[in-house]
Amino acid sequence: MRDDDTALWWAKIRSGGPQRVAPGGATPGGLRRLVEADAQAVWLIPELPEGAGPSVLAEYGVPGASMLDSKGTLRVFAACLRCCWPDPATDPWPGVSATVEQVDEVLQRLVPGRNSVSRRQLLTGALRRLTAAGWLLTDADRIRTGPRVASYGNLELSTLRELWRLI
């Protein structure tokens, strides 16, 4: 692959997050291929050094793994991980598909005291934000982990596994 093609792919990832492409193409330098479970598509994500700090991420031009807890988004993400990652001993990508209702049941335990309308609004808004950022993939009323989840390093996965057990 030529340098200008690689630069174009990096620009696409910097501006739009992980990119879904057809299988069989070349992999640009510094990017990692994540094959969909059905092998019909591939996601391209940055291959970052383990434990890359903010300065390295800034140099690569990609956002860090952290996300703001905008209106309970982290709680919704935790509920999705609990439903879409059946075995914490494995990698969370590609995960399994879960329904919105399954995630809502877990979320109900994470945000006690919210009525069903308020909780559903929280869930809907957070799912939109998480899907737009590549943390989740949604299709109709099905949810599964998105390609950005594969960018977690060993330290983050260790923390996520402990969180999974607590939920």
C-alpha positions as CSV (number, residue, x, y, z in Angstrom):
1,M,0.0,0.0,0.0
2,R,1.3,3.4,-0.9
3,D,2.1,6.1,1.7
4,D,-0.7,8.4,0.4
5,D,-3.2,5.6,0.7
6,T,-2.1,4.9,4.3
7,A,-2.3,8.6,5.1
8,L,-5.9,8.7,3.7
9,W,-6.9,5.8,5.9
10,W,-5.4,7.5,9.0
11,A,-7.3,10.6,8.2
12,K,-10.6,8.7,7.9
13,I,-10.0,7.0,11.3
14,R,-9.0,10.3,12.9
15,S,-12.1,12.0,11.7
16,G,-14.7,9.2,11.9
17,G,-13.3,6.5,14.2
18,P,-13.0,2.9,13.3
19,Q,-13.7,2.2,9.6
20,R,-15.8,-0.8,8.4
21,V,-14.4,-2.2,5.0
22,A,-14.9,-5.3,2.9
23,P,-12.6,-8.2,3.7
24,G,-9.6,-9.0,1.5
25,G,-8.0,-5.6,1.1
26,A,-4.6,-4.5,2.2
27,T,-4.1,-3.3,5.7
28,P,-2.5,0.2,6.0
29,G,0.6,0.6,8.1
30,G,-0.1,1.1,11.8
31,L,-3.7,-0.2,11.6
32,R,-5.2,-3.4,12.9
33,R,-7.9,-5.5,11.2
34,L,-10.8,-6.8,13.3
35,V,-12.8,-9.4,11.4
36,E,-16.6,-9.5,12.0
37,A,-18.0,-12.7,13.4
38,D,-19.6,-13.6,10.1
39,A,-16.4,-12.7,8.1
40,Q,-18.4,-10.4,5.8
41,A,-16.6,-7.2,6.9
42,V,-13.4,-6.0,8.6
43,W,-12.9,-3.0,11.0
44,L,-9.7,-1.0,10.8
45,I,-8.5,0.5,14.1
46,P,-5.2,2.0,15.1
47,E,-2.6,-0.4,16.4
48,L,-1.4,1.6,19.4
49,P,1.5,0.7,21.7
50,E,0.5,-1.0,25.0
51,G,-0.1,1.6,27.7
52,A,0.0,4.5,25.2
53,G,-0.5,7.7,27.2
54,P,-2.2,11.0,26.2
55,S,0.9,12.3,24.4
56,V,1.2,9.2,22.2
57,L,-2.5,9.3,21.4
58,A,-2.2,12.9,20.5
59,E,0.7,12.1,18.2
60,Y,-1.3,9.4,16.5
61,G,-4.3,11.8,16.3
62,V,-6.7,9.4,17.9
63,P,-8.9,9.9,21.0
64,G,-8.1,8.0,24.2
65,A,-10.1,5.0,25.5
66,S,-11.8,7.1,28.1
67,M,-15.2,8.7,27.6
68,L,-17.1,11.3,29.5
69,D,-20.0,10.1,31.7
70,S,-22.5,12.2,29.9
71,K,-25.8,11.5,31.6
72,G,-24.9,8.0,32.7
73,T,-23.3,6.8,29.5
74,L,-20.7,4.8,31.4
75,R,-23.4,2.9,33.3
76,V,-25.1,2.1,30.0
77,F,-21.8,1.0,28.6
78,A,-21.2,-1.2,31.6
79,A,-24.7,-2.8,31.2
80,C,-23.9,-3.4,27.5
81,L,-20.6,-5.0,28.3
82,R,-22.2,-7.3,30.9
83,C,-24.8,-8.4,28.3
84,C,-22.6,-8.6,25.2
85,W,-19.4,-10.1,26.8
86,P,-20.6,-13.5,28.1
87,D,-17.1,-14.7,29.3
88,P,-14.7,-12.2,30.8
89,A,-11.9,-14.7,30.3
90,T,-12.1,-14.0,26.6
91,D,-11.7,-10.8,24.6
92,P,-14.7,-8.5,24.5
93,W,-14.5,-8.2,20.7
94,P,-16.6,-9.2,18.8
95,G,-18.8,-10.2,21.7
96,V,-22.4,-11.5,21.3
97,S,-25.5,-9.7,20.4
98,A,-28.0,-8.7,23.1
99,T,-31.4,-7.0,23.0
100,V,-32.2,-3.6,24.3
101,E,-34.5,-5.2,26.9
102,Q,-31.6,-7.3,28.3
103,V,-29.4,-4.2,28.6
104,D,-32.3,-2.4,30.2
105,E,-32.7,-5.1,32.8
106,V,-29.0,-4.8,33.8
107,L,-29.2,-1.0,33.7
108,Q,-32.2,-1.1,36.1
109,R,-29.8,-2.6,38.8
110,L,-27.1,0.1,38.0
111,V,-29.4,3.1,38.3
112,P,-31.9,2.2,41.1
113,G,-34.7,4.6,41.7
114,R,-35.2,5.6,38.1
115,N,-38.6,5.0,36.6
116,S,-38.9,3.1,33.4
117,V,-39.4,6.2,31.2
118,S,-36.4,8.0,32.6
119,R,-34.2,4.9,32.4
120,R,-35.3,4.3,28.7
121,Q,-34.4,7.9,27.9
122,L,-31.0,7.4,29.5
123,L,-30.5,4.1,27.6
124,T,-31.6,5.6,24.2
125,G,-29.4,8.6,24.4
126,A,-26.3,6.7,25.7
127,L,-26.7,4.0,23.0
128,R,-26.6,6.8,20.3
129,R,-23.5,8.3,21.8
130,L,-21.7,5.0,22.2
131,T,-22.6,3.8,18.7
132,A,-21.5,7.1,17.1
133,A,-18.1,6.8,18.9
134,G,-17.6,3.1,17.9
135,W,-17.9,1.6,21.4
136,L,-21.1,-0.3,20.4
137,L,-22.7,-1.5,17.2
138,T,-26.5,-1.4,17.1
139,D,-28.9,-2.8,14.6
140,A,-32.7,-2.5,15.1
141,D,-33.0,-3.5,18.8
142,R,-29.8,-5.6,18.9
143,I,-26.5,-4.4,20.5
144,R,-23.0,-5.7,20.6
145,T,-19.5,-4.5,21.4
146,G,-18.0,-2.1,18.8
147,P,-14.5,-2.2,17.3
148,R,-13.1,0.4,19.7
149,V,-13.5,-2.1,22.6
150,A,-10.7,-4.1,20.9
151,S,-8.3,-1.2,21.6
152,Y,-8.3,-1.8,25.3
153,G,-4.9,-2.9,26.7
154,N,-4.3,-5.5,29.4
155,L,-4.6,-3.0,32.2
156,E,-8.0,-1.7,31.0
157,L,-9.2,-5.2,30.4
158,S,-8.2,-6.2,33.9
159,T,-10.3,-3.4,35.3
160,L,-13.2,-4.2,32.9
161,R,-13.1,-7.9,34.0
162,E,-13.4,-6.9,37.6
163,L,-16.3,-4.5,36.8
164,W,-18.0,-7.3,34.9
165,R,-17.8,-9.6,37.9
166,L,-19.3,-6.9,40.2
167,I,-22.2,-6.3,37.9
